[in-house]
Amino acid sequence: MLPNDINMLVSFLNTKLRDDDMSLEHLLEINDINLNEFMTRLDRNGYFFDENNNQIKAK
């Protein structure tokens, strides 16, 4: 189960992105998370996805 807290979720996902070397799309898919909804949630909470570094970052 994924954390509900946005900060914990970002930390968890960034760890998976780094350690498991997978794309955000794939990571969200295997965790049954809609990409568009997730990107909106990131934006609302002051985060964005940096494609060049494959990392979620604060704005």
HTML snippet that shows the backbone in 3Dmol.js (N, CA, C, O; Angstrom):
<script src="https://3Dmol.org/build/3Dmol-min.js"></script>
<div id="view" style="width:600px;height:400px;position:relative"></div>
<script>
const pdb = `
ATOM      1  N   MET A   1       0.843  -1.180   0.000  1.00  0.00           N
ATOM      2  CA  MET A   1       0.000   0.000   0.000  1.00  0.00           C
ATOM      3  C   MET A   1       0.893   1.249   0.000  1.00  0.00           C
ATOM      4  O   MET A   1       1.899   1.315   0.706  1.00  0.00           O
ATOM      5  N   LEU A   2       0.498   2.224  -0.803  1.00  0.00           N
ATOM      6  CA  LEU A   2       1.275   3.453  -0.926  1.00  0.00           C
ATOM      7  C   LEU A   2       0.884   4.459   0.149  1.00  0.00           C
ATOM      8  O   LEU A   2      -0.264   4.482   0.591  1.00  0.00           O
ATOM      9  N   PRO A   3       1.829   5.287   0.567  1.00  0.00           N
ATOM     10  CA  PRO A   3       1.516   6.323   1.565  1.00  0.00           C
ATOM     11  C   PRO A   3       0.512   7.334   1.013  1.00  0.00           C
ATOM     12  O   PRO A   3       0.547   7.659  -0.174  1.00  0.00           O
ATOM     13  N   ASN A   4      -0.375   7.829   1.863  1.00  0.00           N
ATOM     14  CA  ASN A   4      -1.339   8.864   1.468  1.00  0.00           C
ATOM     15  C   ASN A   4      -0.725  10.254   1.543  1.00  0.00           C
ATOM     16  O   ASN A   4      -1.068  11.128   0.746  1.00  0.00           O
ATOM     17  N   ASP A   5       0.176  10.465   2.489  1.00  0.00           N
ATOM     18  CA  ASP A   5       0.828  11.758   2.648  1.00  0.00           C
ATOM     19  C   ASP A   5       1.683  12.043   1.418  1.00  0.00           C
ATOM     20  O   ASP A   5       2.505  11.213   1.029  1.00  0.00           O
ATOM     21  N   ILE A   6       1.496  13.209   0.803  1.00  0.00           N
ATOM     22  CA  ILE A   6       2.188  13.533  -0.448  1.00  0.00           C
ATOM     23  C   ILE A   6       3.704  13.519  -0.290  1.00  0.00           C
ATOM     24  O   ILE A   6       4.405  13.072  -1.198  1.00  0.00           O
ATOM     25  N   ASN A   7       4.221  13.989   0.822  1.00  0.00           N
ATOM     26  CA  ASN A   7       5.672  14.010   1.028  1.00  0.00           C
ATOM     27  C   ASN A   7       6.244  12.597   1.149  1.00  0.00           C
ATOM     28  O   ASN A   7       7.306  12.300   0.602  1.00  0.00           O
ATOM     29  N   MET A   8       5.543  11.747   1.858  1.00  0.00           N
ATOM     30  CA  MET A   8       5.971  10.350   1.991  1.00  0.00           C
ATOM     31  C   MET A   8       5.858   9.633   0.646  1.00  0.00           C
ATOM     32  O   MET A   8       6.720   8.831   0.287  1.00  0.00           O
ATOM     33  N   LEU A   9       4.790   9.929  -0.093  1.00  0.00           N
ATOM     34  CA  LEU A   9       4.590   9.315  -1.400  1.00  0.00           C
ATOM     35  C   LEU A   9       5.705   9.720  -2.365  1.00  0.00           C
ATOM     36  O   LEU A   9       6.250   8.874  -3.074  1.00  0.00           O
ATOM     37  N   VAL A  10       6.043  11.005  -2.392  1.00  0.00           N
ATOM     38  CA  VAL A  10       7.119  11.488  -3.262  1.00  0.00           C
ATOM     39  C   VAL A  10       8.436  10.804  -2.896  1.00  0.00           C
ATOM     40  O   VAL A  10       9.174  10.370  -3.781  1.00  0.00           O
ATOM     41  N   SER A  11       8.728  10.708  -1.624  1.00  0.00           N
ATOM     42  CA  SER A  11       9.955  10.054  -1.177  1.00  0.00           C
ATOM     43  C   SER A  11       9.981   8.587  -1.612  1.00  0.00           C
ATOM     44  O   SER A  11      10.987   8.098  -2.125  1.00  0.00           O
ATOM     45  N   PHE A  12       8.873   7.903  -1.400  1.00  0.00           N
ATOM     46  CA  PHE A  12       8.762   6.492  -1.782  1.00  0.00           C
ATOM     47  C   PHE A  12       8.964   6.317  -3.282  1.00  0.00           C
ATOM     48  O   PHE A  12       9.747   5.472  -3.717  1.00  0.00           O
ATOM     49  N   LEU A  13       8.245   7.128  -4.077  1.00  0.00           N
ATOM     50  CA  LEU A  13       8.330   6.991  -5.530  1.00  0.00           C
ATOM     51  C   LEU A  13       9.715   7.356  -6.050  1.00  0.00           C
ATOM     52  O   LEU A  13      10.228   6.687  -6.947  1.00  0.00           O
ATOM     53  N   ASN A  14      10.325   8.394  -5.508  1.00  0.00           N
ATOM     54  CA  ASN A  14      11.674   8.758  -5.941  1.00  0.00           C
ATOM     55  C   ASN A  14      12.678   7.649  -5.634  1.00  0.00           C
ATOM     56  O   ASN A  14      13.589   7.394  -6.421  1.00  0.00           O
ATOM     57  N   THR A  15      12.508   7.003  -4.506  1.00  0.00           N
ATOM     58  CA  THR A  15      13.382   5.881  -4.159  1.00  0.00           C
ATOM     59  C   THR A  15      13.215   4.751  -5.163  1.00  0.00           C
ATOM     60  O   THR A  15      14.199   4.170  -5.623  1.00  0.00           O
ATOM     61  N   LYS A  16      11.966   4.438  -5.504  1.00  0.00           N
ATOM     62  CA  LYS A  16      11.699   3.378  -6.483  1.00  0.00           C
ATOM     63  C   LYS A  16      12.236   3.761  -7.861  1.00  0.00           C
ATOM     64  O   LYS A  16      12.824   2.932  -8.555  1.00  0.00           O
ATOM     65  N   LEU A  17      12.033   5.020  -8.254  1.00  0.00           N
ATOM     66  CA  LEU A  17      12.524   5.476  -9.558  1.00  0.00           C
ATOM     67  C   LEU A  17      14.037   5.343  -9.643  1.00  0.00           C
ATOM     68  O   LEU A  17      14.578   4.931 -10.669  1.00  0.00           O
ATOM     69  N   ARG A  18      14.710   5.693  -8.562  1.00  0.00           N
ATOM     70  CA  ARG A  18      16.174   5.639  -8.534  1.00  0.00           C
ATOM     71  C   ARG A  18      16.677   4.194  -8.426  1.00  0.00           C
ATOM     72  O   ARG A  18      17.500   3.758  -9.231  1.00  0.00           O
ATOM     73  N   ASP A  19      16.189   3.471  -7.446  1.00  0.00           N
ATOM     74  CA  ASP A  19      16.733   2.146  -7.154  1.00  0.00           C
ATOM     75  C   ASP A  19      16.321   1.079  -8.158  1.00  0.00           C
ATOM     76  O   ASP A  19      17.091   0.165  -8.453  1.00  0.00           O
ATOM     77  N   ASP A  20      15.109   1.196  -8.679  1.00  0.00           N
ATOM     78  CA  ASP A  20      14.607   0.171  -9.599  1.00  0.00           C
ATOM     79  C   ASP A  20      14.746   0.576 -11.060  1.00  0.00           C
ATOM     80  O   ASP A  20      14.416  -0.198 -11.959  1.00  0.00           O
ATOM     81  N   ASP A  21      15.238   1.791 -11.293  1.00  0.00           N
ATOM     82  CA  ASP A  21      15.502   2.292 -12.644  1.00  0.00           C
ATOM     83  C   ASP A  21      14.328   2.045 -13.593  1.00  0.00           C
ATOM     84  O   ASP A  21      14.477   1.408 -14.635  1.00  0.00           O
ATOM     85  N   MET A  22      13.157   2.563 -13.208  1.00  0.00           N
ATOM     86  CA  MET A  22      11.990   2.422 -14.071  1.00  0.00           C
ATOM     87  C   MET A  22      11.392   3.787 -14.360  1.00  0.00           C
ATOM     88  O   MET A  22      11.708   4.772 -13.693  1.00  0.00           O
ATOM     89  N   SER A  23      10.537   3.831 -15.346  1.00  0.00           N
ATOM     90  CA  SER A  23       9.892   5.094 -15.705  1.00  0.00           C
ATOM     91  C   SER A  23       8.764   5.392 -14.724  1.00  0.00           C
ATOM     92  O   SER A  23       8.220   4.493 -14.083  1.00  0.00           O
ATOM     93  N   LEU A  24       8.427   6.669 -14.625  1.00  0.00           N
ATOM     94  CA  LEU A  24       7.308   7.063 -13.774  1.00  0.00           C
ATOM     95  C   LEU A  24       6.025   6.407 -14.265  1.00  0.00           C
ATOM     96  O   LEU A  24       5.224   5.933 -13.460  1.00  0.00           O
ATOM     97  N   GLU A  25       5.824   6.376 -15.574  1.00  0.00           N
ATOM     98  CA  GLU A  25       4.616   5.778 -16.140  1.00  0.00           C
ATOM     99  C   GLU A  25       4.468   4.326 -15.713  1.00  0.00           C
ATOM    100  O   GLU A  25       3.388   3.893 -15.312  1.00  0.00           O
ATOM    101  N   HIS A  26       5.560   3.579 -15.804  1.00  0.00           N
ATOM    102  CA  HIS A  26       5.512   2.166 -15.421  1.00  0.00           C
ATOM    103  C   HIS A  26       5.270   2.008 -13.924  1.00  0.00           C
ATOM    104  O   HIS A  26       4.472   1.170 -13.504  1.00  0.00           O
ATOM    105  N   LEU A  27       5.948   2.800 -13.136  1.00  0.00           N
ATOM    106  CA  LEU A  27       5.787   2.737 -11.685  1.00  0.00           C
ATOM    107  C   LEU A  27       4.347   3.035 -11.276  1.00  0.00           C
ATOM    108  O   LEU A  27       3.787   2.349 -10.420  1.00  0.00           O
ATOM    109  N   LEU A  28       3.751   4.050 -11.882  1.00  0.00           N
ATOM    110  CA  LEU A  28       2.361   4.378 -11.572  1.00  0.00           C
ATOM    111  C   LEU A  28       1.428   3.272 -12.046  1.00  0.00           C
ATOM    112  O   LEU A  28       0.476   2.915 -11.351  1.00  0.00           O
ATOM    113  N   GLU A  29       1.698   2.736 -13.217  1.00  0.00           N
ATOM    114  CA  GLU A  29       0.852   1.674 -13.767  1.00  0.00           C
ATOM    115  C   GLU A  29       0.825   0.455 -12.854  1.00  0.00           C
ATOM    116  O   GLU A  29      -0.247  -0.081 -12.572  1.00  0.00           O
ATOM    117  N   ILE A  30       1.983   0.013 -12.392  1.00  0.00           N
ATOM    118  CA  ILE A  30       2.009  -1.191 -11.549  1.00  0.00           C
ATOM    119  C   ILE A  30       1.403  -0.936 -10.170  1.00  0.00           C
ATOM    120  O   ILE A  30       1.055  -1.878  -9.458  1.00  0.00           O
ATOM    121  N   ASN A  31       1.278   0.342  -9.796  1.00  0.00           N
ATOM    122  CA  ASN A  31       0.638   0.686  -8.525  1.00  0.00           C
ATOM    123  C   ASN A  31      -0.789   1.189  -8.723  1.00  0.00           C
ATOM    124  O   ASN A  31      -1.403   1.723  -7.799  1.00  0.00           O
ATOM    125  N   ASP A  32      -1.312   1.014  -9.943  1.00  0.00           N
ATOM    126  CA  ASP A  32      -2.691   1.359 -10.283  1.00  0.00           C
ATOM    127  C   ASP A  32      -3.016   2.823  -9.974  1.00  0.00           C
ATOM    128  O   ASP A  32      -4.041   3.131  -9.365  1.00  0.00           O
ATOM    129  N   ILE A  33      -2.116   3.722 -10.408  1.00  0.00           N
ATOM    130  CA  ILE A  33      -2.299   5.161 -10.220  1.00  0.00           C
ATOM    131  C   ILE A  33      -2.417   5.802 -11.595  1.00  0.00           C
ATOM    132  O   ILE A  33      -1.579   5.574 -12.467  1.00  0.00           O
ATOM    133  N   ASN A  34      -3.457   6.603 -11.787  1.00  0.00           N
ATOM    134  CA  ASN A  34      -3.673   7.308 -13.046  1.00  0.00           C
ATOM    135  C   ASN A  34      -2.634   8.415 -13.196  1.00  0.00           C
ATOM    136  O   ASN A  34      -2.475   9.246 -12.302  1.00  0.00           O
ATOM    137  N   LEU A  35      -1.932   8.426 -14.320  1.00  0.00           N
ATOM    138  CA  LEU A  35      -0.856   9.386 -14.557  1.00  0.00           C
ATOM    139  C   LEU A  35      -1.354  10.823 -14.502  1.00  0.00           C
ATOM    140  O   LEU A  35      -0.753  11.654 -13.822  1.00  0.00           O
ATOM    141  N   ASN A  36      -2.439  11.131 -15.204  1.00  0.00           N
ATOM    142  CA  ASN A  36      -2.947  12.509 -15.233  1.00  0.00           C
ATOM    143  C   ASN A  36      -3.387  12.984 -13.858  1.00  0.00           C
ATOM    144  O   ASN A  36      -3.102  14.118 -13.471  1.00  0.00           O
ATOM    145  N   GLU A  37      -4.074  12.132 -13.121  1.00  0.00           N
ATOM    146  CA  GLU A  37      -4.508  12.493 -11.767  1.00  0.00           C
ATOM    147  C   GLU A  37      -3.299  12.703 -10.857  1.00  0.00           C
ATOM    148  O   GLU A  37      -3.288  13.612 -10.026  1.00  0.00           O
ATOM    149  N   PHE A  38      -2.293  11.866 -11.020  1.00  0.00           N
ATOM    150  CA  PHE A  38      -1.098  11.986 -10.198  1.00  0.00           C
ATOM    151  C   PHE A  38      -0.354  13.283 -10.492  1.00  0.00           C
ATOM    152  O   PHE A  38       0.088  13.970  -9.571  1.00  0.00           O
ATOM    153  N   MET A  39      -0.215  13.619 -11.774  1.00  0.00           N
ATOM    154  CA  MET A  39       0.478  14.856 -12.143  1.00  0.00           C
ATOM    155  C   MET A  39      -0.269  16.074 -11.605  1.00  0.00           C
ATOM    156  O   MET A  39       0.360  17.044 -11.180  1.00  0.00           O
ATOM    157  N   THR A  40      -1.588  16.037 -11.617  1.00  0.00           N
ATOM    158  CA  THR A  40      -2.396  17.120 -11.046  1.00  0.00           C
ATOM    159  C   THR A  40      -2.156  17.210  -9.549  1.00  0.00           C
ATOM    160  O   THR A  40      -2.009  18.304  -9.005  1.00  0.00           O
ATOM    161  N   ARG A  41      -2.117  16.067  -8.884  1.00  0.00           N
ATOM    162  CA  ARG A  41      -1.867  16.051  -7.433  1.00  0.00           C
ATOM    163  C   ARG A  41      -0.486  16.615  -7.112  1.00  0.00           C
ATOM    164  O   ARG A  41      -0.327  17.378  -6.159  1.00  0.00           O
ATOM    165  N   LEU A  42       0.506  16.239  -7.907  1.00  0.00           N
ATOM    166  CA  LEU A  42       1.850  16.791  -7.701  1.00  0.00           C
ATOM    167  C   LEU A  42       1.821  18.307  -7.806  1.00  0.00           C
ATOM    168  O   LEU A  42       2.339  19.009  -6.937  1.00  0.00           O
ATOM    169  N   ASP A  43       1.216  18.802  -8.867  1.00  0.00           N
ATOM    170  CA  ASP A  43       1.166  20.243  -9.114  1.00  0.00           C
ATOM    171  C   ASP A  43       0.465  20.981  -7.975  1.00  0.00           C
ATOM    172  O   ASP A  43       0.940  22.022  -7.521  1.00  0.00           O
ATOM    173  N   ARG A  44      -0.652  20.447  -7.520  1.00  0.00           N
ATOM    174  CA  ARG A  44      -1.410  21.079  -6.428  1.00  0.00           C
ATOM    175  C   ARG A  44      -0.609  21.136  -5.133  1.00  0.00           C
ATOM    176  O   ARG A  44      -0.846  21.994  -4.282  1.00  0.00           O
ATOM    177  N   ASN A  45       0.330  20.224  -4.994  1.00  0.00           N
ATOM    178  CA  ASN A  45       1.118  20.151  -3.759  1.00  0.00           C
ATOM    179  C   ASN A  45       2.536  20.693  -3.915  1.00  0.00           C
ATOM    180  O   ASN A  45       3.389  20.468  -3.057  1.00  0.00           O
ATOM    181  N   GLY A  46       2.782  21.406  -5.013  1.00  0.00           N
ATOM    182  CA  GLY A  46       4.068  22.074  -5.179  1.00  0.00           C
ATOM    183  C   GLY A  46       5.194  21.214  -5.708  1.00  0.00           C
ATOM    184  O   GLY A  46       6.365  21.504  -5.464  1.00  0.00           O
ATOM    185  N   TYR A  47       4.855  20.156  -6.433  1.00  0.00           N
ATOM    186  CA  TYR A  47       5.860  19.267  -7.011  1.00  0.00           C
ATOM    187  C   TYR A  47       5.707  19.201  -8.520  1.00  0.00           C
ATOM    188  O   TYR A  47       4.666  19.560  -9.070  1.00  0.00           O
ATOM    189  N   PHE A  48       6.761  18.735  -9.181  1.00  0.00           N
ATOM    190  CA  PHE A  48       6.707  18.446 -10.608  1.00  0.00           C
ATOM    191  C   PHE A  48       7.631  17.269 -10.889  1.00  0.00           C
ATOM    192  O   PHE A  48       8.498  16.938 -10.079  1.00  0.00           O
ATOM    193  N   PHE A  49       7.436  16.643 -12.042  1.00  0.00           N
ATOM    194  CA  PHE A  49       8.294  15.530 -12.429  1.00  0.00           C
ATOM    195  C   PHE A  49       9.343  16.023 -13.404  1.00  0.00           C
ATOM    196  O   PHE A  49       9.012  16.545 -14.469  1.00  0.00           O
ATOM    197  N   ASP A  50      10.609  15.858 -13.045  1.00  0.00           N
ATOM    198  CA  ASP A  50      11.742  16.233 -13.885  1.00  0.00           C
ATOM    199  C   ASP A  50      12.120  15.018 -14.735  1.00  0.00           C
ATOM    200  O   ASP A  50      12.762  14.087 -14.249  1.00  0.00           O
ATOM    201  N   GLU A  51      11.720  15.038 -15.997  1.00  0.00           N
ATOM    202  CA  GLU A  51      11.965  13.897 -16.883  1.00  0.00           C
ATOM    203  C   GLU A  51      13.450  13.651 -17.119  1.00  0.00           C
ATOM    204  O   GLU A  51      13.876  12.502 -17.238  1.00  0.00           O
ATOM    205  N   ASN A  52      14.238  14.713 -17.186  1.00  0.00           N
ATOM    206  CA  ASN A  52      15.674  14.554 -17.448  1.00  0.00           C
ATOM    207  C   ASN A  52      16.380  13.785 -16.341  1.00  0.00           C
ATOM    208  O   ASN A  52      17.329  13.045 -16.601  1.00  0.00           O
ATOM    209  N   ASN A  53      15.919  13.959 -15.108  1.00  0.00           N
ATOM    210  CA  ASN A  53      16.537  13.276 -13.965  1.00  0.00           C
ATOM    211  C   ASN A  53      15.697  12.121 -13.436  1.00  0.00           C
ATOM    212  O   ASN A  53      16.083  11.453 -12.477  1.00  0.00           O
ATOM    213  N   ASN A  54      14.533  11.886 -14.072  1.00  0.00           N
ATOM    214  CA  ASN A  54      13.618  10.825 -13.641  1.00  0.00           C
ATOM    215  C   ASN A  54      13.341  10.936 -12.140  1.00  0.00           C
ATOM    216  O   ASN A  54      13.465   9.969 -11.388  1.00  0.00           O
ATOM    217  N   GLN A  55      12.959  12.162 -11.731  1.00  0.00           N
ATOM    218  CA  GLN A  55      12.793  12.452 -10.309  1.00  0.00           C
ATOM    219  C   GLN A  55      11.663  13.455 -10.090  1.00  0.00           C
ATOM    220  O   GLN A  55      11.476  14.380 -10.880  1.00  0.00           O
ATOM    221  N   ILE A  56      10.924  13.260  -9.020  1.00  0.00           N
ATOM    222  CA  ILE A  56       9.906  14.216  -8.595  1.00  0.00           C
ATOM    223  C   ILE A  56      10.604  15.247  -7.724  1.00  0.00           C
ATOM    224  O   ILE A  56      11.338  14.902  -6.798  1.00  0.00           O
ATOM    225  N   LYS A  57      10.365  16.528  -8.034  1.00  0.00           N
ATOM    226  CA  LYS A  57      11.039  17.609  -7.316  1.00  0.00           C
ATOM    227  C   LYS A  57      10.036  18.659  -6.868  1.00  0.00           C
ATOM    228  O   LYS A  57       8.946  18.779  -7.427  1.00  0.00           O
ATOM    229  N   ALA A  58      10.423  19.417  -5.849  1.00  0.00           N
ATOM    230  CA  ALA A  58       9.621  20.559  -5.405  1.00  0.00           C
ATOM    231  C   ALA A  58       9.809  21.698  -6.390  1.00  0.00           C
ATOM    232  O   ALA A  58      10.883  21.872  -6.965  1.00  0.00           O
ATOM    233  N   LYS A  59       8.743  22.474  -6.576  1.00  0.00           N
ATOM    234  CA  LYS A  59       8.821  23.639  -7.478  1.00  0.00           C
ATOM    235  C   LYS A  59       9.676  24.714  -6.866  1.00  0.00           C
ATOM    236  O   LYS A  59       9.864  25.771  -7.469  1.00  0.00           O
TER     237      LYS A  59
END
`;
const viewer = $3Dmol.createViewer("view");
viewer.addModel(pdb, "pdb");
viewer.setStyle({}, {cartoon: {color: "spectrum"}});
viewer.zoomTo();
viewer.render();
</script>
